[in-house]
Amino acid sequence: MGAADALTSFVNQPYYHLKKAFNYCKIFLAIIMLSCATISISSCSSTKTIGFTCQERQIEIYVDDEYLGRDLVYYTVPKGREYIEVSCRDNGIEVFRRRISVNDSKGILIELQIPKNYKYSTKPF
């Protein structure tokens, strides 16, 4: 090894350590970004989807006064909500209404059972 090689090695040595340190910084930054992405994805997963079904096919299913459909419907609960209002209508006439706790529901299917000969009334008991 000549004097020129020793000088080149001496000059390039700090750059080698800088490159190595820079690569470690990139890896550390990637780990931090991946952690942040994981946290943000897990916070989005706190929304729930609840299914509602009714055996009587003519019954219209509403959640928070929004028509969802008949027979089998799914509703994604907005983040931060604790309760939803589920109602059922037969030819536009409300025959069933219930307030459901979202916290108690585990994202399952809820069967809405409309009592036979049920007449809905807004009058108090």
BALOBA-1460 file (C-alpha; in Angstrom, 3 decimals):
// residues 125
<rec num="1" residu="m" x="0.000" y="0.000" z="0.000"/>
<rec num="2" residu="g" x="1.538" y="3.232" z="-1.157"/>
<rec num="3" residu="a" x="1.342" y="6.704" z="0.273"/>
<rec num="4" residu="a" x="-1.358" y="7.687" z="-2.231"/>
<rec num="5" residu="d" x="-3.515" y="4.711" z="-1.245"/>
<rec num="6" residu="a" x="-3.113" y="5.492" z="2.438"/>
<rec num="7" residu="l" x="-4.086" y="9.114" z="1.815"/>
<rec num="8" residu="t" x="-7.157" y="8.106" z="-0.228"/>
<rec num="9" residu="s" x="-8.210" y="5.632" z="2.470"/>
<rec num="10" residu="f" x="-7.764" y="8.279" z="5.153"/>
<rec num="11" residu="v" x="-9.829" y="10.849" z="3.182"/>
<rec num="12" residu="n" x="-12.647" y="8.386" z="2.308"/>
<rec num="13" residu="q" x="-12.936" y="6.986" z="5.855"/>
<rec num="14" residu="p" x="-15.113" y="9.865" z="7.227"/>
<rec num="15" residu="y" x="-17.417" y="9.578" z="4.208"/>
<rec num="16" residu="y" x="-17.835" y="5.871" z="4.870"/>
<rec num="17" residu="h" x="-18.950" y="6.592" z="8.435"/>
<rec num="18" residu="l" x="-21.256" y="9.393" z="7.261"/>
<rec num="19" residu="k" x="-22.854" y="7.070" z="4.698"/>
<rec num="20" residu="k" x="-23.319" y="4.394" z="7.361"/>
<rec num="21" residu="a" x="-24.853" y="6.912" z="9.782"/>
<rec num="22" residu="f" x="-27.125" y="8.216" z="7.010"/>
<rec num="23" residu="n" x="-28.322" y="4.651" z="6.257"/>
<rec num="24" residu="y" x="-29.096" y="4.113" z="9.952"/>
<rec num="25" residu="c" x="-31.084" y="7.370" z="9.978"/>
<rec num="26" residu="k" x="-33.093" y="6.203" z="6.963"/>
<rec num="27" residu="i" x="-33.889" y="2.897" z="8.694"/>
<rec num="28" residu="f" x="-34.883" y="4.688" z="11.907"/>
<rec num="29" residu="l" x="-37.114" y="7.103" z="9.955"/>
<rec num="30" residu="a" x="-38.758" y="4.180" z="8.127"/>
<rec num="31" residu="i" x="-39.512" y="2.483" z="11.459"/>
<rec num="32" residu="i" x="-41.072" y="5.685" z="12.821"/>
<rec num="33" residu="m" x="-43.210" y="6.151" z="9.681"/>
<rec num="34" residu="l" x="-44.365" y="2.529" z="9.802"/>
<rec num="35" residu="s" x="-45.327" y="2.924" z="13.459"/>
<rec num="36" residu="c" x="-47.340" y="6.079" z="12.695"/>
<rec num="37" residu="a" x="-49.089" y="4.348" z="9.795"/>
<rec num="38" residu="t" x="-49.988" y="1.397" z="12.016"/>
<rec num="39" residu="i" x="-51.420" y="3.698" z="14.687"/>
<rec num="40" residu="s" x="-53.503" y="5.662" z="12.169"/>
<rec num="41" residu="i" x="-54.835" y="2.483" z="10.559"/>
<rec num="42" residu="s" x="-55.794" y="0.985" z="13.907"/>
<rec num="43" residu="s" x="-57.628" y="4.180" z="14.877"/>
<rec num="44" residu="c" x="-59.673" y="3.951" z="11.671"/>
<rec num="45" residu="s" x="-60.672" y="0.399" z="12.451"/>
<rec num="46" residu="s" x="-62.772" y="1.515" z="15.407"/>
<rec num="47" residu="t" x="-65.801" y="1.962" z="13.162"/>
<rec num="48" residu="k" x="-68.309" y="-0.876" z="13.284"/>
<rec num="49" residu="t" x="-70.536" y="-2.383" z="10.662"/>
<rec num="50" residu="i" x="-73.796" y="-3.779" z="11.947"/>
<rec num="51" residu="g" x="-76.203" y="-5.890" z="9.945"/>
<rec num="52" residu="f" x="-79.971" y="-5.720" z="10.359"/>
<rec num="53" residu="t" x="-82.462" y="-8.229" z="9.074"/>
<rec num="54" residu="c" x="-86.224" y="-8.587" z="9.178"/>
<rec num="55" residu="q" x="-88.085" y="-11.734" z="8.115"/>
<rec num="56" residu="e" x="-91.035" y="-9.709" z="6.868"/>
<rec num="57" residu="r" x="-89.807" y="-8.707" z="3.412"/>
<rec num="58" residu="q" x="-92.157" y="-5.736" z="2.996"/>
<rec num="59" residu="i" x="-90.656" y="-3.925" z="6.014"/>
<rec num="60" residu="e" x="-88.402" y="-0.983" z="5.175"/>
<rec num="61" residu="i" x="-85.388" y="-0.616" z="7.486"/>
<rec num="62" residu="y" x="-84.158" y="2.827" z="8.496"/>
<rec num="63" residu="v" x="-81.188" y="3.836" z="10.646"/>
<rec num="64" residu="d" x="-81.175" y="7.407" z="11.954"/>
<rec num="65" residu="d" x="-84.057" y="8.144" z="9.549"/>
<rec num="66" residu="e" x="-81.971" y="7.060" z="6.543"/>
<rec num="67" residu="y" x="-83.514" y="4.375" z="4.355"/>
<rec num="68" residu="l" x="-81.189" y="1.391" z="3.997"/>
<rec num="69" residu="g" x="-83.361" y="-1.198" z="2.301"/>
<rec num="70" residu="r" x="-85.396" y="-4.312" z="3.021"/>
<rec num="71" residu="d" x="-84.714" y="-7.831" z="4.303"/>
<rec num="72" residu="l" x="-80.942" y="-7.620" z="5.020"/>
<rec num="73" residu="v" x="-79.014" y="-4.349" z="5.281"/>
<rec num="74" residu="y" x="-75.661" y="-3.221" z="6.644"/>
<rec num="75" residu="y" x="-74.853" y="0.040" z="8.375"/>
<rec num="76" residu="t" x="-71.407" y="1.438" z="9.138"/>
<rec num="77" residu="v" x="-71.600" y="3.367" z="12.382"/>
<rec num="78" residu="p" x="-69.856" y="6.753" z="12.237"/>
<rec num="79" residu="k" x="-66.866" y="7.055" z="14.531"/>
<rec num="80" residu="g" x="-67.692" y="8.432" z="17.953"/>
<rec num="81" residu="r" x="-71.369" y="7.421" z="17.961"/>
<rec num="82" residu="e" x="-72.717" y="5.598" z="21.018"/>
<rec num="83" residu="y" x="-76.328" y="5.044" z="19.929"/>
<rec num="84" residu="i" x="-78.256" y="4.663" z="16.694"/>
<rec num="85" residu="e" x="-82.014" y="4.792" z="16.088"/>
<rec num="86" residu="v" x="-83.385" y="1.859" z="14.116"/>
<rec num="87" residu="s" x="-86.901" y="2.044" z="12.767"/>
<rec num="88" residu="c" x="-89.032" y="-0.118" z="10.523"/>
<rec num="89" residu="r" x="-91.835" y="1.033" z="8.249"/>
<rec num="90" residu="d" x="-94.604" y="-0.799" z="6.497"/>
<rec num="91" residu="n" x="-95.855" y="1.179" z="3.474"/>
<rec num="92" residu="g" x="-94.364" y="4.338" z="4.952"/>
<rec num="93" residu="i" x="-95.983" y="3.881" z="8.385"/>
<rec num="94" residu="e" x="-93.554" y="3.395" z="11.230"/>
<rec num="95" residu="v" x="-94.282" y="0.139" z="13.061"/>
<rec num="96" residu="f" x="-91.126" y="-0.287" z="15.106"/>
<rec num="97" residu="r" x="-88.450" y="1.959" z="16.624"/>
<rec num="98" residu="r" x="-85.591" y="1.126" z="18.925"/>
<rec num="99" residu="r" x="-82.489" y="2.906" z="20.184"/>
<rec num="100" residu="i" x="-79.491" y="0.562" z="20.018"/>
<rec num="101" residu="s" x="-76.227" y="0.987" z="21.879"/>
<rec num="102" residu="v" x="-73.365" y="0.685" z="19.439"/>
<rec num="103" residu="n" x="-70.949" y="-0.188" z="22.236"/>
<rec num="104" residu="d" x="-72.959" y="-3.309" z="23.090"/>
<rec num="105" residu="s" x="-73.107" y="-4.430" z="19.465"/>
<rec num="106" residu="k" x="-70.071" y="-6.363" z="18.388"/>
<rec num="107" residu="g" x="-70.526" y="-5.874" z="14.659"/>
<rec num="108" residu="i" x="-72.975" y="-8.744" z="14.404"/>
<rec num="109" residu="l" x="-76.292" y="-9.319" z="12.706"/>
<rec num="110" residu="i" x="-79.325" y="-8.039" z="14.608"/>
<rec num="111" residu="e" x="-82.693" y="-9.551" z="13.803"/>
<rec num="112" residu="l" x="-85.517" y="-7.026" z="14.007"/>
<rec num="113" residu="q" x="-88.636" y="-8.809" z="15.185"/>
<rec num="114" residu="i" x="-91.783" y="-6.849" z="14.499"/>
<rec num="115" residu="p" x="-94.609" y="-7.903" z="16.845"/>
<rec num="116" residu="k" x="-97.675" y="-9.215" z="15.008"/>
<rec num="117" residu="n" x="-100.641" y="-6.805" z="14.868"/>
<rec num="118" residu="y" x="-98.355" y="-4.072" z="16.184"/>
<rec num="119" residu="k" x="-99.798" y="-0.601" z="15.731"/>
<rec num="120" residu="y" x="-97.376" y="2.195" z="16.271"/>
<rec num="121" residu="s" x="-98.608" y="5.198" z="18.165"/>
<rec num="122" residu="t" x="-96.943" y="8.444" z="19.110"/>
<rec num="123" residu="k" x="-99.319" y="8.837" z="22.045"/>
<rec num="124" residu="p" x="-97.857" y="8.266" z="25.516"/>
<rec num="125" residu="f" x="-99.088" y="5.279" z="27.530"/>
